[in-house]
Amino acid sequence: MTVPVWKKGLGLQKIDDVRICHDFRWKKKHLESLKVAYANAPYFAEHLPFVEKMFSAAFERLIDLNLEIIRYILKQLQIRTELVLLSELGVEAKGADLPVEICRKMGSLHFAAQYPARRYLDPDLFSEADIRLEFFRVPSPVYPQLWGDFIPDLSTFDLIFNCGPRAREILIGT
């Protein structure tokens, strides 16, 4: 599902400047689609209040909606970690230097990235900064879904709606 944003005439925007477009009926359509798709999911009812809040709250900025979703998922999966926004770090680097500067600012000696990110990261920059660069493939855990054959790589909400409190165990078991 996509969230429409204002972009016409705004050029390249910083992520925390992207504003949600509240025109049209996209929120109602998305909510109804989720209700229809997951009405019979074992744990959908207990997450429905959050889903309704997600589509009824008047988030002005996309980052605020995204952070609300991220925090909810972290809580449901019992992941306790500090979220740090790039805007809070005061990093001015761009392009290939950006991830290295973020690591420096955070005091990181290790950077793990999904395998497809290889084409965007410069190993030499990490090496020069004494930061270990490691690539990994994200496993796709198999779990019970509502209909037919298992469909891999759906959203975390699919896992949570179908497996509830077992979602964390399923992810850790991969």
Helices and strands as residue ranges (DSSP letters): G 15-17, H 26-38, H 44-56, H 62-76, H 86-89, H 97-106, E 110-114, G 115-120, H 123-128, E 132-136, H 156-163, G 164-166, H 167-172
